[in-house]
Amino acid sequence: MLELKRADLAGPGIGNYADLEKVLPTDYHSLLTPRETQRAIYAVKAYIEDHLCRELNLMMVQVPLIVTAESGVNDLLDRDGSRTPIQFHISNDHDQHPIDAQVVQAATKWKRMALREFGLGPGEGLITDMRAVRKDYFLDHDHSAYVDQWDWEKTITEADRNLDYLKATVRKIWKVILGAQDRARTLFPQLRDAKYPDLPEQIRFVHAEDILDLYPDLPRKQRETELVQRYPAVFIVGIGWPLKDGLPHEMRAADYDDWVTETRSEDGRPMHGLNGDILVWNPVTRRRHELMSGGIRVVPETLRQQLEISGQLDFLRFPYHQAILNGEIPLSIGGGIGQSRTQMLLLRKAHLGEVSVTVWPKILKEMGERHNIHVLE
């Protein structure tokens, strides 16, 4: 059982296409035509960007697609080295002034540096229309090598580094997602389909420690699947901290979210972590559906502790990590909200490829056709 849990720590939980075909819906049809889908995508996108800026006091900024390898700014996504960025050499001036560059996997670390660059003080933040490539995913109906996110970051004070502030921020984000649902259905009434229930008005907060207690014998993704059928919208708190079975709820990088800080549950029990994920039940795919990862970011002491747990203390040589240790960049909270993931949910789609254009293997496209799922080319 422990090996099964360990294998489930990263990735979508579907390891081959035979298993994937078993979980794709057999009664699916799109509620929107391809043309309507494109109009709906941009209406929802505009609504979410505008209202996230209002609710969280953010400003839209430019974001890199590539960063230098030596900066340490790229997001490694986890801490086991299983998902590595695309790296390439720019010879530049006949290799007289070369650059070793990487395609970003997310802008998680870059954003915190950008808060300083744009002079954003406590209570102010930024949001980006981020594009990235993650080459090590297994490509299924809700995992793509192409990633689009609303990557956002906000400057906070030391007094804000607590669960109450984190929860208040998540509730504001959930309010925006609910508003986007209403906006989409106002523009396209056919999205009001009795087969698919509304998102719940309130999001529930559940600690990773409590989820393990509820489902001690299940791997992580199965625990999440059970949980979101009970509570259709949840924020799982404390992802990354090693639980009592010796494993974290999920692998989480050691150098951005704070998953070691000691906290308390609402009834006073000891817990860990100031980060988490928004998960919902997707009534189209009938599966767990992740919308956002994020949280309050590390400070010098928690950065060191997490790198030590992860066996990555050598990362302290990078400029990004040195900037944290030396107090040169602001305290912050931030996250990445999946754009195509959110569109897929709100527009009642069964596949990411219906709302984004990327590459898919022939086997997956043929499988989709059998299930009446037609991806964009």
PLY file of the C-alpha trace (Angstrom):
ply
format ascii 1.0
element vertex 377
property float x
property float y
property float z
element edge 376
property int vertex1
property int vertex2
end_header
0.00 0.00 0.00
2.83 2.41 0.83
4.37 1.89 -2.63
1.00 2.54 -4.28
0.67 5.77 -2.29
4.21 6.80 -3.20
3.58 6.21 -6.91
0.48 8.40 -6.70
2.27 11.49 -5.36
2.82 13.11 -8.76
0.96 13.08 -12.03
-2.71 12.67 -12.94
-3.27 9.24 -11.46
-3.96 7.67 -14.85
-0.87 5.96 -16.15
-2.00 4.48 -19.47
-4.59 4.99 -22.18
-6.45 1.75 -21.52
-7.29 3.05 -18.04
-8.08 6.49 -19.41
-10.69 5.16 -21.84
-12.52 3.58 -18.91
-12.99 6.95 -17.18
-13.98 9.13 -20.15
-17.73 9.89 -20.18
-19.82 7.70 -22.48
-22.80 10.06 -22.76
-21.03 13.33 -23.59
-22.00 16.05 -26.00
-20.75 19.63 -25.98
-23.32 22.23 -24.93
-21.57 24.84 -27.10
-20.54 24.80 -30.73
-16.83 25.42 -31.51
-17.67 29.01 -32.48
-19.71 29.61 -29.32
-16.91 28.03 -27.28
-14.38 30.59 -28.54
-16.69 33.47 -27.66
-17.35 31.98 -24.22
-13.64 31.45 -23.53
-12.83 35.12 -24.00
-15.90 36.32 -22.10
-14.97 34.17 -19.09
-11.30 35.14 -19.38
-12.11 38.85 -19.35
-14.49 38.45 -16.40
-12.02 36.49 -14.28
-9.06 38.78 -14.96
-11.08 41.91 -14.24
-12.64 40.60 -11.05
-9.47 38.99 -9.66
-7.83 42.40 -10.02
-10.72 44.01 -8.13
-11.05 41.42 -5.36
-7.32 41.00 -4.65
-6.07 44.48 -5.68
-3.90 43.17 -8.51
-2.53 44.72 -11.69
-1.89 42.88 -14.98
1.81 42.62 -15.87
3.98 40.98 -18.52
5.47 37.57 -17.70
8.43 35.64 -19.17
8.17 32.52 -21.31
11.89 31.80 -20.86
14.30 32.42 -17.97
18.01 31.79 -17.47
18.99 28.47 -15.93
21.39 30.16 -13.51
18.70 32.35 -11.93
16.95 29.49 -10.12
13.67 31.22 -10.91
12.04 28.39 -12.84
9.34 26.41 -11.09
10.36 22.77 -10.54
6.76 21.89 -9.54
7.77 19.19 -7.08
10.85 18.12 -5.16
11.66 14.69 -6.57
13.12 15.88 -9.87
10.51 14.05 -11.95
9.39 17.09 -13.96
12.22 19.05 -15.50
12.06 22.14 -17.71
12.96 22.31 -21.38
16.47 23.78 -21.54
18.30 25.17 -24.57
21.46 27.02 -25.44
21.41 30.44 -27.09
24.81 30.76 -28.75
24.53 34.56 -29.19
27.42 36.31 -30.88
29.17 33.08 -31.94
29.13 31.81 -28.34
30.95 34.91 -27.09
28.00 35.89 -24.89
25.84 32.76 -24.64
22.78 32.14 -22.49
21.53 28.82 -21.15
17.80 29.31 -21.02
14.76 27.35 -19.86
11.12 27.44 -20.87
9.15 28.24 -17.73
7.00 25.56 -16.12
5.22 28.26 -14.10
6.02 31.79 -13.00
5.77 31.02 -9.29
9.18 32.33 -8.21
9.49 35.03 -10.86
6.33 36.72 -9.57
7.76 37.26 -6.11
10.81 38.96 -7.59
8.48 41.03 -9.80
6.66 42.45 -6.77
9.88 44.27 -5.92
10.51 45.31 -9.52
7.08 46.94 -9.81
7.21 48.51 -6.34
4.10 46.77 -5.04
3.63 47.27 -1.31
1.53 45.38 1.27
-1.98 44.76 -0.02
-0.92 45.26 -3.65
-0.20 42.55 -6.19
0.13 41.43 -9.78
-1.48 38.93 -12.11
-0.13 37.45 -15.33
-1.48 35.72 -18.42
1.11 32.98 -18.08
1.99 30.37 -20.72
4.32 27.46 -20.00
5.42 24.01 -21.17
5.53 20.93 -18.97
6.99 18.13 -21.04
6.82 15.37 -18.42
3.07 15.10 -17.96
1.14 12.04 -19.07
-1.23 13.60 -21.60
-4.84 12.81 -20.77
-8.14 14.70 -20.81
-7.12 17.23 -18.14
-3.31 17.27 -18.33
-1.51 18.96 -21.21
2.09 19.78 -22.10
0.83 23.33 -22.74
-0.10 25.19 -19.56
-1.98 28.48 -19.24
-2.50 30.03 -15.84
-3.54 33.22 -14.14
-0.36 33.37 -12.08
-0.87 35.97 -9.35
1.18 37.26 -6.40
0.45 39.80 -3.67
2.67 41.53 -1.11
1.70 40.88 2.51
2.99 41.71 5.99
4.31 39.39 8.66
0.95 39.73 10.44
-0.78 38.30 7.35
1.14 35.03 7.46
-1.68 32.98 8.99
-4.49 30.62 8.04
-7.22 33.24 8.42
-5.59 35.45 5.79
-5.10 32.47 3.47
-8.73 31.41 3.81
-10.04 34.93 3.26
-8.02 35.13 0.04
-9.30 31.76 -1.20
-12.89 32.85 -0.53
-12.37 35.93 -2.69
-11.05 33.77 -5.52
-14.00 31.41 -5.16
-16.37 34.39 -5.37
-14.79 35.31 -8.73
-15.16 31.75 -10.06
-18.84 31.72 -9.05
-19.33 35.06 -10.79
-17.68 33.71 -13.94
-20.07 30.74 -13.86
-23.03 33.13 -13.76
-21.54 35.30 -16.53
-21.05 32.32 -18.84
-24.60 31.07 -18.28
-26.08 34.52 -18.85
-24.36 34.74 -22.24
-25.00 31.09 -23.11
-28.19 29.86 -21.39
-27.68 26.35 -22.76
-24.97 25.93 -20.09
-27.81 25.72 -17.55
-28.21 21.98 -17.98
-30.00 19.91 -15.35
-27.34 17.19 -15.69
-24.73 19.49 -14.22
-25.33 21.06 -10.78
-24.19 24.56 -9.87
-20.94 25.07 -8.03
-21.56 25.37 -4.27
-21.79 28.89 -2.87
-19.23 28.14 -0.15
-15.85 26.46 -0.42
-14.86 24.12 2.40
-11.39 24.04 4.00
-9.97 20.62 4.91
-6.48 19.89 6.24
-4.38 17.24 4.50
-3.90 15.54 7.89
-7.67 15.14 8.29
-8.10 13.75 4.78
-5.58 11.01 5.55
-7.51 10.21 8.73
-10.74 9.96 6.71
-9.25 7.67 4.05
-6.08 6.13 5.55
-5.80 3.27 3.06
-6.32 5.25 -0.15
-3.68 6.90 -2.34
-3.83 10.68 -2.60
-5.93 11.07 -5.74
-8.45 8.52 -4.55
-8.67 10.38 -1.23
-9.36 13.58 -3.16
-11.97 11.89 -5.35
-13.84 10.65 -2.31
-13.57 14.04 -0.62
-14.96 16.12 -3.50
-17.92 13.81 -3.87
-18.71 14.59 -0.25
-17.80 18.30 -0.51
-17.94 19.46 -4.18
-15.60 22.43 -3.63
-12.67 22.22 -1.20
-9.39 23.89 -0.40
-6.94 21.29 0.88
-4.64 22.95 3.42
-1.04 21.94 4.04
0.15 20.16 0.89
3.80 19.13 1.14
4.14 18.40 4.85
5.00 14.73 5.55
1.89 13.12 7.05
1.78 10.35 9.63
2.06 7.64 6.97
5.46 9.14 6.10
4.36 10.74 2.82
3.10 14.23 1.97
-0.41 14.59 0.57
1.38 15.50 -2.67
4.91 16.45 -3.60
5.29 20.22 -3.51
8.39 22.27 -4.33
10.38 23.37 -1.31
11.12 26.95 -2.29
7.85 28.81 -2.79
4.79 27.65 -0.78
5.19 27.38 2.99
4.11 23.87 3.99
6.02 23.49 7.28
4.70 26.33 9.45
2.76 25.00 12.43
-0.91 25.96 12.47
-4.10 24.89 14.21
-7.35 23.46 12.96
-10.55 25.33 13.78
-11.02 23.06 16.81
-7.46 23.61 18.01
-5.61 20.51 16.80
-1.98 20.89 15.60
-1.61 21.09 11.81
1.00 22.25 9.29
1.13 24.45 6.23
-0.02 27.79 4.86
-0.75 26.58 1.34
-3.09 24.33 -0.58
-5.16 23.50 -3.66
-8.69 24.32 -4.81
-10.37 21.11 -5.97
-13.91 20.60 -7.24
-16.07 17.72 -8.40
-16.42 17.89 -12.19
-19.87 16.54 -13.11
-18.90 16.15 -16.80
-15.80 13.99 -16.29
-17.08 12.67 -12.94
-13.64 13.13 -11.46
-11.65 15.40 -9.17
-10.73 18.64 -10.89
-7.94 20.94 -9.70
-8.34 24.68 -10.30
-5.59 26.37 -8.26
-2.45 25.72 -6.26
-0.93 28.37 -4.06
-0.46 29.82 -0.65
1.63 32.00 1.60
5.28 31.91 0.54
8.38 30.81 2.44
10.48 33.06 4.66
14.19 32.40 5.38
13.65 29.90 8.18
10.93 27.90 6.42
12.87 27.94 3.14
15.86 26.36 4.88
13.68 23.82 6.69
11.87 22.75 3.53
15.06 22.50 1.47
16.58 20.37 4.20
13.57 18.03 4.26
13.78 17.81 0.48
17.55 17.28 0.35
17.98 20.41 -1.76
20.03 22.77 0.42
22.32 23.30 -2.56
19.54 25.46 -4.06
20.56 28.19 -1.63
23.28 29.18 -4.12
20.72 30.56 -6.59
20.04 34.33 -6.71
16.31 33.81 -6.02
16.99 31.85 -2.85
19.65 34.29 -1.70
17.17 37.13 -2.15
14.77 35.40 0.25
17.49 34.72 2.82
18.65 38.33 2.67
15.15 39.83 2.91
15.49 41.45 -0.51
12.07 40.48 -1.85
8.67 41.02 -0.24
6.68 38.60 1.87
3.89 37.37 -0.33
0.96 35.12 -1.06
0.26 33.78 -4.52
-1.02 31.04 -6.71
-1.68 29.73 -10.18
-5.26 29.34 -11.41
-5.51 27.08 -14.44
-7.14 28.97 -17.29
-8.05 26.00 -19.49
-8.95 23.97 -16.39
-11.38 26.68 -15.30
-12.80 27.09 -18.82
-13.23 23.34 -19.11
-15.24 23.29 -15.89
-17.42 26.35 -16.51
-18.13 25.57 -20.17
-18.97 21.93 -19.36
-16.25 20.38 -21.49
-14.85 16.86 -21.19
-11.33 17.61 -22.43
-8.77 20.41 -22.14
-8.30 20.20 -25.88
-11.79 21.61 -26.40
-10.73 24.95 -24.91
-7.01 25.13 -25.78
-4.90 24.30 -28.82
-1.87 22.09 -28.22
-0.41 18.72 -29.17
-2.08 15.42 -28.35
-1.03 11.89 -29.25
-2.96 10.17 -32.03
-4.25 7.52 -29.61
-5.86 10.18 -27.40
-7.50 12.03 -30.30
-8.93 8.78 -31.66
-10.16 7.85 -28.20
-11.82 11.24 -27.87
-13.65 10.79 -31.17
-15.13 7.54 -29.88
-16.46 9.47 -26.88
-17.79 12.38 -28.96
-14.93 14.61 -27.78
-13.43 16.71 -30.57
-10.22 18.57 -29.68
-9.10 21.78 -31.37
-6.32 21.38 -33.95
0 1
1 2
2 3
3 4
4 5
5 6
6 7
7 8
8 9
9 10
10 11
11 12
12 13
13 14
14 15
15 16
16 17
17 18
18 19
19 20
20 21
21 22
22 23
23 24
24 25
25 26
26 27
27 28
28 29
29 30
30 31
31 32
32 33
33 34
34 35
35 36
36 37
37 38
38 39
39 40
40 41
41 42
42 43
43 44
44 45
45 46
46 47
47 48
48 49
49 50
50 51
51 52
52 53
53 54
54 55
55 56
56 57
57 58
58 59
59 60
60 61
61 62
62 63
63 64
64 65
65 66
66 67
67 68
68 69
69 70
70 71
71 72
72 73
73 74
74 75
75 76
76 77
77 78
78 79
79 80
80 81
81 82
82 83
83 84
84 85
85 86
86 87
87 88
88 89
89 90
90 91
91 92
92 93
93 94
94 95
95 96
96 97
97 98
98 99
99 100
100 101
101 102
102 103
103 104
104 105
105 106
106 107
107 108
108 109
109 110
110 111
111 112
112 113
113 114
114 115
115 116
116 117
117 118
118 119
119 120
120 121
121 122
122 123
123 124
124 125
125 126
126 127
127 128
128 129
129 130
130 131
131 132
132 133
133 134
134 135
135 136
136 137
137 138
138 139
139 140
140 141
141 142
142 143
143 144
144 145
145 146
146 147
147 148
148 149
149 150
150 151
151 152
152 153
153 154
154 155
155 156
156 157
157 158
158 159
159 160
160 161
161 162
162 163
163 164
164 165
165 166
166 167
167 168
168 169
169 170
170 171
171 172
172 173
173 174
174 175
175 176
176 177
177 178
178 179
179 180
180 181
181 182
182 183
183 184
184 185
185 186
186 187
187 188
188 189
189 190
190 191
191 192
192 193
193 194
194 195
195 196
196 197
197 198
198 199
199 200
200 201
201 202
202 203
203 204
204 205
205 206
206 207
207 208
208 209
209 210
210 211
211 212
212 213
213 214
214 215
215 216
216 217
217 218
218 219
219 220
220 221
221 222
222 223
223 224
224 225
225 226
226 227
227 228
228 229
229 230
230 231
231 232
232 233
233 234
234 235
235 236
236 237
237 238
238 239
239 240
240 241
241 242
242 243
243 244
244 245
245 246
246 247
247 248
248 249
249 250
250 251
251 252
252 253
253 254
254 255
255 256
256 257
257 258
258 259
259 260
260 261
261 262
262 263
263 264
264 265
265 266
266 267
267 268
268 269
269 270
270 271
271 272
272 273
273 274
274 275
275 276
276 277
277 278
278 279
279 280
280 281
281 282
282 283
283 284
284 285
285 286
286 287
287 288
288 289
289 290
290 291
291 292
292 293
293 294
294 295
295 296
296 297
297 298
298 299
299 300
300 301
301 302
302 303
303 304
304 305
305 306
306 307
307 308
308 309
309 310
310 311
311 312
312 313
313 314
314 315
315 316
316 317
317 318
318 319
319 320
320 321
321 322
322 323
323 324
324 325
325 326
326 327
327 328
328 329
329 330
330 331
331 332
332 333
333 334
334 335
335 336
336 337
337 338
338 339
339 340
340 341
341 342
342 343
343 344
344 345
345 346
346 347
347 348
348 349
349 350
350 351
351 352
352 353
353 354
354 355
355 356
356 357
357 358
358 359
359 360
360 361
361 362
362 363
363 364
364 365
365 366
366 367
367 368
368 369
369 370
370 371
371 372
372 373
373 374
374 375
375 376
